[in-house]
Amino acid sequence: MALKLQGLAHEYLLNNEKALTAFDEALKINPKIGLKRKADLLRKKIAVNGKADITGSETSIQIKVCNEG
């Protein structure tokens, strides 16, 4: 449960990589914790946006960051 909450906090703060890491660890411990879809969605966001995130699920703020490189 702590890893789920940690992941939710990271997601709220738009730290998608850290959120996904916490969600994946939580899923290893308990596959029925209810994070599979959320983790899959974050994987897609990270793949599309690199290290940036768009529109947090709990906020109306939009952030766009160009990929470094």
N, C-alpha and C positions, 0 to 999 in steps of 0.2 A: 504494500500500500504506500509506503514511503517513496518508493521509486516512481510510482504513478503520480503522486503529488509533486515530486521534484520535476518530472517531465512536464506536467501541466504548468508549473511555474515558469520553466524555461520557455515553453511555447508562448505563454502570455507575454514574456519579455522578448519574443521574437528570436530566441536562441534555438533555432530549429535543430541544429546538429546535436546539441546537448540534450534537447528534449527527446529526440529520436533514440539517443543512446540510453537514456533513462527508461523510455518505453520498452526498448528491446530487452533490457535487463529485467524489467518487471515481467515481461512476457515469458522469459526463460524460467522464472521462478513460478509463475502462475499463468499458463496460457489462456485461462478463462477470466482474466482480470478486466477484459473489456476494452482493450487498447489496439487490437489488430487493425481495425479500419483507420484509426487515428494515426498509427505508425505508418501504414501504407500511404495515407494522404501526405504525411510529412516527407516520406521518401520521394513522392512525385514532385512536391514543391521544391525540394532541394535539387532534384534533377533538372527541373525547368529553370529555377532561379539561381542556381549556384548557392552562394552563402547568404543570399538575400531572401527576404520573405515579403509577401504581399498580404495586406489586410489580415490582421489578427482576428481570430474567430470571436473574440469578446469585445473588440473595439471597432471603431470606424476609421481608424488611422490607416493610411496607405503609405508604405515605404517602398521605394524602388532603389536598388543599388546595382551599379554595373559590376559585372564579373571582373575580378582582378586578373591581370595577365597581360 
